[in-house]
Every structure is written in structure tokens, then in C-alpha cells.
């Protein structure tokens, strides 16, 4: 994406279209479900997300393709590592506007 505007060049558009293809999104969703993905910062369960996505995905996808999507801030938390250290974990909220 061009750093000075919301316009994509053709390479960006092609890549974004591939990332957001029905096949790729479907495969990603199946992976999350298979791994019993945990709720994020919004506390939305997999079942709730499925309903949310049916209502909002096309609009979000269009915003992503047009370069106009504005994600909400990321909440970062520290999680413990097995060796006793910590690592940063970030969680995004999806915006439907």
C-alpha cells in the first residue's frame, strides 16, 4: 500500500485480492475453528464470529480491497513464556464502519 494515501497499486490490489479470496478466507476460518480459536479482545466466540462475519464480511472485504478499512486499536498484553520470560500478544477488534 502506498504510504502517502489509501490508494493501492496493481500489485497491492492483486495480492490483497488473493489474500481475501473466498478459498483463502475459508481455509483460514477452518483452521481457526479446528484449533478452537479463543476469543479476542472483543470476547467474541467462534460461534458469535460466524454470525458477525455473515452480516459484516462483505463490507469489511470491500473496505480492505479499496484501502479504506480503518482497524480499531490493538490491545497488547504480556503472556508468560515456558522459560519464565514474557512475550507481547496483540489482539485486534474488527471495525464494521
N, CA, C and O atoms as a GROMACS GRO file, in nm:
protein
  388
    1UNK      N    1   0.084  -0.117   0.000
    1UNK     CA    2   0.000   0.000   0.000
    1UNK      C    3   0.088   0.123   0.000
    1UNK      O    4   0.190   0.128   0.069
    2UNK      N    5   0.051   0.220  -0.075
    2UNK     CA    6   0.123   0.346  -0.080
    2UNK      C    7   0.118   0.412   0.057
    2UNK      O    8   0.010   0.427   0.114
    3UNK      N    9   0.232   0.452   0.110
    3UNK     CA   10   0.238   0.510   0.244
    3UNK      C   11   0.178   0.649   0.254
    3UNK      O   12   0.152   0.696   0.364
    4UNK      N   13   0.156   0.717   0.142
    4UNK     CA   14   0.108   0.854   0.146
    4UNK      C   15  -0.040   0.868   0.115
    4UNK      O   16  -0.094   0.978   0.122
    5UNK      N   17  -0.109   0.757   0.080
    5UNK     CA   18  -0.252   0.765   0.051
    5UNK      C   19  -0.315   0.629   0.073
    5UNK      O   20  -0.247   0.532   0.106
    6UNK      N   21  -0.446   0.623   0.056
    6UNK     CA   22  -0.518   0.497   0.069
    6UNK      C   23  -0.527   0.423  -0.063
    6UNK      O   24  -0.605   0.328  -0.074
    7UNK      N   25  -0.451   0.463  -0.163
    7UNK     CA   26  -0.459   0.400  -0.293
    7UNK      C   27  -0.362   0.283  -0.302
    7UNK      O   28  -0.247   0.292  -0.259
    8UNK      N   29  -0.411   0.174  -0.360
    8UNK     CA   30  -0.328   0.058  -0.386
    8UNK      C   31  -0.272   0.066  -0.527
    8UNK      O   32  -0.339   0.117  -0.617
    9UNK      N   33  -0.151   0.014  -0.548
    9UNK     CA   34  -0.105  -0.004  -0.684
    9UNK      C   35  -0.156  -0.141  -0.730
    9UNK      O   36  -0.213  -0.215  -0.650
   10UNK      N   37  -0.136  -0.176  -0.856
   10UNK     CA   38  -0.191  -0.301  -0.910
   10UNK      C   39  -0.137  -0.423  -0.838
   10UNK      O   40  -0.212  -0.518  -0.814
   11UNK      N   41  -0.010  -0.424  -0.803
   11UNK     CA   42   0.049  -0.537  -0.732
   11UNK      C   43  -0.017  -0.554  -0.595
   11UNK      O   44  -0.048  -0.666  -0.554
   12UNK      N   45  -0.039  -0.442  -0.524
   12UNK     CA   46  -0.108  -0.447  -0.395
   12UNK      C   47  -0.249  -0.502  -0.411
   12UNK      O   48  -0.292  -0.586  -0.331
   13UNK      N   49  -0.321  -0.455  -0.514
   13UNK     CA   50  -0.459  -0.500  -0.537
   13UNK      C   51  -0.464  -0.649  -0.567
   13UNK      O   52  -0.551  -0.720  -0.517
   14UNK      N   53  -0.370  -0.696  -0.648
   14UNK     CA   54  -0.366  -0.838  -0.682
   14UNK      C   55  -0.338  -0.923  -0.558
   14UNK      O   56  -0.403  -1.025  -0.536
   15UNK      N   57  -0.242  -0.880  -0.478
   15UNK     CA   58  -0.209  -0.954  -0.356
   15UNK      C   59  -0.327  -0.952  -0.258
   15UNK      O   60  -0.362  -1.056  -0.202
   16UNK      N   61  -0.387  -0.836  -0.238
   16UNK     CA   62  -0.500  -0.827  -0.146
   16UNK      C   63  -0.616  -0.913  -0.195
   16UNK      O   64  -0.683  -0.977  -0.113
   17UNK      N   65  -0.643  -0.916  -0.323
   17UNK     CA   66  -0.749  -1.000  -0.378
   17UNK      C   67  -0.721  -1.147  -0.350
   17UNK      O   68  -0.813  -1.223  -0.319
   18UNK      N   69  -0.596  -1.188  -0.362
   18UNK     CA   70  -0.560  -1.328  -0.332
   18UNK      C   71  -0.576  -1.358  -0.184
   18UNK      O   72  -0.629  -1.464  -0.147
   19UNK      N   73  -0.532  -1.267  -0.098
   19UNK     CA   74  -0.545  -1.286   0.047
   19UNK      C   75  -0.692  -1.299   0.086
   19UNK      O   76  -0.728  -1.381   0.170
   20UNK      N   77  -0.777  -1.217   0.025
   20UNK     CA   78  -0.919  -1.211   0.061
   20UNK      C   79  -1.006  -1.302  -0.024
   20UNK      O   80  -1.129  -1.293  -0.017
   21UNK      N   81  -0.946  -1.389  -0.105
   21UNK     CA   82  -1.026  -1.480  -0.187
   21UNK      C   83  -1.111  -1.570  -0.097
   21UNK      O   84  -1.072  -1.602   0.016
   22UNK      N   85  -1.225  -1.611  -0.149
   22UNK     CA   86  -1.313  -1.699  -0.072
   22UNK      C   87  -1.241  -1.825  -0.028
   22UNK      O   88  -1.261  -1.872   0.084
   23UNK      N   89  -1.158  -1.880  -0.116
   23UNK     CA   90  -1.084  -2.002  -0.082
   23UNK      C   91  -0.989  -1.977   0.036
   23UNK      O   92  -0.987  -2.056   0.130
   24UNK      N   93  -0.912  -1.870   0.030
   24UNK     CA   94  -0.814  -1.842   0.134
   24UNK      C   95  -0.882  -1.809   0.268
   24UNK      O   96  -0.842  -1.860   0.373
   25UNK      N   97  -0.984  -1.725   0.264
   25UNK     CA   98  -1.056  -1.690   0.387
   25UNK      C   99  -1.124  -1.813   0.445
   25UNK      O  100  -1.123  -1.833   0.566
   26UNK      N  101  -1.184  -1.895   0.359
   26UNK     CA  102  -1.248  -2.018   0.407
   26UNK      C  103  -1.148  -2.113   0.472
   26UNK      O  104  -1.177  -2.172   0.576
   27UNK      N  105  -1.031  -2.127   0.412
   27UNK     CA  106  -0.927  -2.213   0.470
   27UNK      C  107  -0.880  -2.158   0.604
   27UNK      O  108  -0.859  -2.234   0.698
   28UNK      N  109  -0.862  -2.027   0.613
   28UNK     CA  110  -0.819  -1.966   0.739
   28UNK      C  111  -0.925  -1.988   0.847
   28UNK      O  112  -0.892  -2.021   0.961
   29UNK      N  113  -1.051  -1.969   0.811
   29UNK     CA  114  -1.161  -1.988   0.908
   29UNK      C  115  -1.166  -2.133   0.956
   29UNK      O  116  -1.184  -2.156   1.075
   30UNK      N  117  -1.149  -2.230   0.867
   30UNK     CA  118  -1.149  -2.370   0.906
   30UNK      C  119  -1.033  -2.400   1.001
   30UNK      O  120  -1.047  -2.479   1.094
   31UNK      N  121  -0.919  -2.337   0.977
   31UNK     CA  122  -0.802  -2.356   1.063
   31UNK      C  123  -0.831  -2.303   1.204
   31UNK      O  124  -0.798  -2.369   1.303
   32UNK      N  125  -0.891  -2.187   1.213
   32UNK     CA  126  -0.926  -2.128   1.344
   32UNK      C  127  -1.025  -2.219   1.417
   32UNK      O  128  -1.008  -2.248   1.535
   33UNK      N  129  -1.130  -2.263   1.346
   33UNK     CA  130  -1.231  -2.350   1.408
   33UNK      C  131  -1.169  -2.482   1.455
   33UNK      O  132  -1.197  -2.529   1.565
   34UNK      N  133  -1.085  -2.540   1.370
   34UNK     CA  134  -1.021  -2.668   1.403
   34UNK      C  135  -0.933  -2.655   1.528
   34UNK      O  136  -0.924  -2.748   1.608
   35UNK      N  137  -0.868  -2.539   1.543
   35UNK     CA  138  -0.783  -2.514   1.659
   35UNK      C  139  -0.858  -2.457   1.778
   35UNK      O  140  -0.798  -2.424   1.880
   36UNK      N  141  -0.990  -2.446   1.764
   36UNK     CA  142  -1.075  -2.394   1.872
   36UNK      C  143  -1.025  -2.257   1.918
   36UNK      O  144  -1.002  -2.234   2.037
   37UNK      N  145  -1.009  -2.167   1.822
   37UNK     CA  146  -0.957  -2.033   1.849
   37UNK      C  147  -1.026  -1.965   1.965
   37UNK      O  148  -1.148  -1.973   1.980
   38UNK      N  149  -0.949  -1.898   2.046
   38UNK     CA  150  -1.000  -1.829   2.164
   38UNK      C  151  -1.054  -1.692   2.125
   38UNK      O  152  -1.014  -1.634   2.024
   39UNK      N  153  -1.144  -1.641   2.207
   39UNK     CA  154  -1.198  -1.507   2.187
   39UNK      C  155  -1.086  -1.404   2.200
   39UNK      O  156  -0.991  -1.424   2.275
   40UNK      N  157  -1.099  -1.298   2.126
   40UNK     CA  158  -1.002  -1.190   2.132
   40UNK      C  159  -1.043  -1.083   2.230
   40UNK      O  160  -1.118  -1.110   2.325
   41UNK      N  161  -0.996  -0.963   2.209
   41UNK     CA  162  -1.023  -0.850   2.297
   41UNK      C  163  -1.173  -0.820   2.306
   41UNK      O  164  -1.220  -0.766   2.406
   42UNK      N  165  -1.246  -0.856   2.201
   42UNK     CA  166  -1.390  -0.830   2.198
   42UNK      C  167  -1.470  -0.941   2.267
   42UNK      O  168  -1.593  -0.932   2.276
   43UNK      N  169  -1.404  -1.045   2.314
   43UNK     CA  170  -1.467  -1.160   2.380
   43UNK      C  171  -1.568  -1.231   2.291
   43UNK      O  172  -1.661  -1.294   2.341
   44UNK      N  173  -1.552  -1.221   2.159
   44UNK     CA  174  -1.643  -1.284   2.066
   44UNK      C  175  -1.601  -1.430   2.045
   44UNK      O  176  -1.487  -1.458   2.009
   45UNK      N  177  -1.695  -1.521   2.068
   45UNK     CA  178  -1.667  -1.664   2.048
   45UNK      C  179  -1.665  -1.697   1.899
   45UNK      O  180  -1.703  -1.616   1.816
   46UNK      N  181  -1.620  -1.819   1.868
   46UNK     CA  182  -1.620  -1.864   1.729
   46UNK      C  183  -1.761  -1.862   1.673
   46UNK      O  184  -1.782  -1.817   1.560
   47UNK      N  185  -1.857  -1.909   1.751
   47UNK     CA  186  -1.996  -1.910   1.707
   47UNK      C  187  -2.048  -1.769   1.682
   47UNK      O  188  -2.116  -1.744   1.583
   48UNK      N  189  -2.016  -1.677   1.771
   48UNK     CA  190  -2.058  -1.538   1.755
   48UNK      C  191  -1.991  -1.476   1.632
   48UNK      O  192  -2.054  -1.401   1.558
   49UNK      N  193  -1.863  -1.507   1.613
   49UNK     CA  194  -1.792  -1.452   1.498
   49UNK      C  195  -1.853  -1.500   1.368
   49UNK      O  196  -1.864  -1.423   1.272
   50UNK      N  197  -1.892  -1.625   1.363
   50UNK     CA  198  -1.954  -1.679   1.243
   50UNK      C  199  -2.076  -1.595   1.204
   50UNK      O  200  -2.093  -1.561   1.087
   51UNK      N  201  -2.161  -1.562   1.300
   51UNK     CA  202  -2.279  -1.478   1.276
   51UNK      C  203  -2.235  -1.337   1.235
   51UNK      O  204  -2.289  -1.281   1.140
   52UNK      N  205  -2.139  -1.280   1.307
   52UNK     CA  206  -2.086  -1.147   1.277
   52UNK      C  207  -2.034  -1.141   1.134
   52UNK      O  208  -2.064  -1.047   1.060
   53UNK      N  209  -1.957  -1.241   1.095
   53UNK     CA  210  -1.897  -1.243   0.962
   53UNK      C  211  -2.004  -1.250   0.853
   53UNK      O  212  -1.991  -1.185   0.750
   54UNK      N  213  -2.110  -1.328   0.876
   54UNK     CA  214  -2.218  -1.336   0.778
   54UNK      C  215  -2.282  -1.200   0.755
   54UNK      O  216  -2.322  -1.168   0.643
   55UNK      N  217  -2.292  -1.120   0.860
   55UNK     CA  218  -2.354  -0.988   0.849
   55UNK      C  219  -2.260  -0.882   0.794
   55UNK      O  220  -2.304  -0.792   0.722
   56UNK      N  221  -2.131  -0.890   0.826
   56UNK     CA  222  -2.039  -0.779   0.801
   56UNK      C  223  -1.924  -0.807   0.706
   56UNK      O  224  -1.858  -0.712   0.663
   57UNK      N  225  -1.898  -0.934   0.671
   57UNK     CA  226  -1.777  -0.964   0.596
   57UNK      C  227  -1.769  -0.892   0.462
   57UNK      O  228  -1.664  -0.837   0.428
   58UNK      N  229  -1.877  -0.890   0.385
   58UNK     CA  230  -1.869  -0.828   0.252
   58UNK      C  231  -1.829  -0.681   0.260
   58UNK      O  232  -1.751  -0.633   0.178
   59UNK      N  233  -1.883  -0.609   0.358
   59UNK     CA  234  -1.846  -0.468   0.376
   59UNK      C  235  -1.701  -0.451   0.418
   59UNK      O  236  -1.631  -0.364   0.367
   60UNK      N  237  -1.657  -0.534   0.511
   60UNK     CA  238  -1.517  -0.528   0.555
   60UNK      C  239  -1.424  -0.563   0.439
   60UNK      O  240  -1.322  -0.497   0.419
   61UNK      N  241  -1.459  -0.667   0.364
   61UNK     CA  242  -1.377  -0.707   0.250
   61UNK      C  243  -1.367  -0.593   0.149
   61UNK      O  244  -1.259  -0.566   0.097
   62UNK      N  245  -1.478  -0.527   0.120
   62UNK     CA  246  -1.476  -0.417   0.024
   62UNK      C  247  -1.386  -0.304   0.073
   62UNK      O  248  -1.311  -0.244  -0.005
   63UNK      N  249  -1.394  -0.274   0.204
   63UNK     CA  250  -1.307  -0.170   0.260
   63UNK      C  251  -1.160  -0.209   0.250
   63UNK      O  252  -1.075  -0.126   0.218
   64UNK      N  253  -1.130  -0.336   0.276
   64UNK     CA  254  -0.991  -0.383   0.264
   64UNK      C  255  -0.943  -0.373   0.120
   64UNK      O  256  -0.830  -0.330   0.095
   65UNK      N  257  -1.027  -0.413   0.026
   65UNK     CA  258  -0.988  -0.407  -0.115
   65UNK      C  259  -0.970  -0.264  -0.164
   65UNK      O  260  -0.886  -0.238  -0.250
   66UNK      N  261  -1.049  -0.173  -0.112
   66UNK     CA  262  -1.040  -0.034  -0.157
   66UNK      C  263  -0.934   0.046  -0.082
   66UNK      O  264  -0.901   0.158  -0.120
   67UNK      N  265  -0.879  -0.013   0.025
   67UNK     CA  266  -0.777   0.056   0.104
   67UNK      C  267  -0.834   0.156   0.202
   67UNK      O  268  -0.762   0.242   0.252
   68UNK      N  269  -0.964   0.146   0.232
   68UNK     CA  270  -1.028   0.240   0.323
   68UNK      C  271  -1.055   0.183   0.461
   68UNK      O  272  -1.104   0.255   0.548
   69UNK      N  273  -1.024   0.056   0.485
   69UNK     CA  274  -1.050  -0.005   0.615
   69UNK      C  275  -0.964   0.058   0.723
   69UNK      O  276  -0.843   0.073   0.705
   70UNK      N  277  -1.025   0.095   0.832
   70UNK     CA  278  -0.954   0.154   0.946
   70UNK      C  279  -0.973   0.063   1.067
   70UNK      O  280  -1.078   0.069   1.131
   71UNK      N  281  -0.875  -0.021   1.100
   71UNK     CA  282  -0.890  -0.110   1.215
   71UNK      C  283  -0.892  -0.033   1.345
   71UNK      O  284  -0.838   0.078   1.356
   72UNK      N  285  -0.955  -0.093   1.443
   72UNK     CA  286  -0.954  -0.036   1.577
   72UNK      C  287  -0.817  -0.061   1.640
   72UNK      O  288  -0.742  -0.146   1.592
   73UNK      N  289  -0.784   0.011   1.747
   73UNK     CA  290  -0.654  -0.008   1.812
   73UNK      C  291  -0.634  -0.152   1.860
   73UNK      O  292  -0.731  -0.226   1.884
   74UNK      N  293  -0.509  -0.190   1.873
   74UNK     CA  294  -0.472  -0.322   1.922
   74UNK      C  295  -0.448  -0.315   2.072
   74UNK      O  296  -0.380  -0.225   2.120
   75UNK      N  297  -0.506  -0.410   2.145
   75UNK     CA  298  -0.478  -0.422   2.287
   75UNK      C  299  -0.362  -0.518   2.302
   75UNK      O  300  -0.368  -0.631   2.254
   76UNK      N  301  -0.258  -0.474   2.367
   76UNK     CA  302  -0.141  -0.559   2.386
   76UNK      C  303  -0.132  -0.602   2.533
   76UNK      O  304  -0.150  -0.522   2.625
   77UNK      N  305  -0.105  -0.730   2.552
   77UNK     CA  306  -0.087  -0.784   2.686
   77UNK      C  307   0.038  -0.871   2.687
   77UNK      O  308   0.079  -0.924   2.584
   78UNK      N  309   0.097  -0.885   2.803
   78UNK     CA  310   0.213  -0.972   2.818
   78UNK      C  311   0.164  -1.110   2.861
   78UNK      O  312   0.081  -1.123   2.952
   79UNK      N  313   0.215  -1.213   2.794
   79UNK     CA  314   0.181  -1.350   2.833
   79UNK      C  315   0.309  -1.423   2.872
   79UNK      O  316   0.415  -1.398   2.814
   80UNK      N  317   0.298  -1.513   2.970
   80UNK     CA  318   0.418  -1.584   3.017
   80UNK      C  319   0.469  -1.684   2.914
   80UNK      O  320   0.391  -1.746   2.842
   81UNK      N  321   0.601  -1.700   2.909
   81UNK     CA  322   0.665  -1.800   2.824
   81UNK      C  323   0.708  -1.917   2.912
   81UNK      O  324   0.728  -1.899   3.032
   82UNK      N  325   0.721  -2.035   2.854
   82UNK     CA  326   0.760  -2.153   2.933
   82UNK      C  327   0.892  -2.136   3.007
   82UNK      O  328   0.911  -2.196   3.112
   83UNK      N  329   0.984  -2.054   2.952
   83UNK     CA  330   1.115  -2.038   3.015
   83UNK      C  331   1.114  -1.935   3.128
   83UNK      O  332   1.219  -1.904   3.185
   84UNK      N  333   0.996  -1.881   3.159
   84UNK     CA  334   0.986  -1.783   3.266
   84UNK      C  335   0.981  -1.640   3.219
   84UNK      O  336   0.947  -1.550   3.297
   85UNK      N  337   1.012  -1.616   3.093
   85UNK     CA  338   1.004  -1.480   3.038
   85UNK      C  339   0.861  -1.446   2.999
   85UNK      O  340   0.767  -1.518   3.032
   86UNK      N  341   0.845  -1.336   2.928
   86UNK     CA  342   0.715  -1.294   2.879
   86UNK      C  343   0.728  -1.253   2.733
   86UNK      O  344   0.837  -1.219   2.686
   87UNK      N  345   0.614  -1.256   2.663
   87UNK     CA  346   0.611  -1.204   2.527
   87UNK      C  347   0.486  -1.122   2.508
   87UNK      O  348   0.385  -1.143   2.576
   88UNK      N  349   0.493  -1.028   2.414
   88UNK     CA  350   0.382  -0.940   2.384
   88UNK      C  351   0.282  -1.013   2.296
   88UNK      O  352   0.320  -1.081   2.201
   89UNK      N  353   0.155  -0.999   2.328
   89UNK     CA  354   0.048  -1.055   2.247
   89UNK      C  355  -0.046  -0.941   2.213
   89UNK      O  356  -0.086  -0.865   2.300
   90UNK      N  357  -0.080  -0.929   2.086
   90UNK     CA  358  -0.173  -0.825   2.042
   90UNK      C  359  -0.302  -0.887   1.991
   90UNK      O  360  -0.300  -0.996   1.934
   91UNK      N  361  -0.412  -0.817   2.011
   91UNK     CA  362  -0.541  -0.865   1.966
   91UNK      C  363  -0.616  -0.750   1.900
   91UNK      O  364  -0.623  -0.640   1.955
   92UNK      N  365  -0.671  -0.774   1.782
   92UNK     CA  366  -0.741  -0.671   1.706
   92UNK      C  367  -0.891  -0.682   1.724
   92UNK      O  368  -0.945  -0.791   1.743
   93UNK      N  369  -0.957  -0.569   1.717
   93UNK     CA  370  -1.103  -0.566   1.706
   93UNK      C  371  -1.136  -0.535   1.561
   93UNK      O  372  -1.064  -0.458   1.497
   94UNK      N  373  -1.243  -0.594   1.509
   94UNK     CA  374  -1.284  -0.565   1.373
   94UNK      C  375  -1.381  -0.449   1.373
   94UNK      O  376  -1.474  -0.443   1.454
   95UNK      N  377  -1.359  -0.357   1.283
   95UNK     CA  378  -1.446  -0.242   1.268
   95UNK      C  379  -1.542  -0.268   1.152
   95UNK      O  380  -1.499  -0.317   1.047
   96UNK      N  381  -1.670  -0.237   1.169
   96UNK     CA  382  -1.768  -0.257   1.063
   96UNK      C  383  -1.808  -0.127   0.998
   96UNK      O  384  -1.899  -0.125   0.914
   97UNK      N  385  -1.743  -0.017   1.034
   97UNK     CA  386  -1.780   0.113   0.978
   97UNK      C  387  -1.702   0.143   0.855
   97UNK      O  388  -1.719   0.249   0.794
   0.00000   0.00000   0.00000
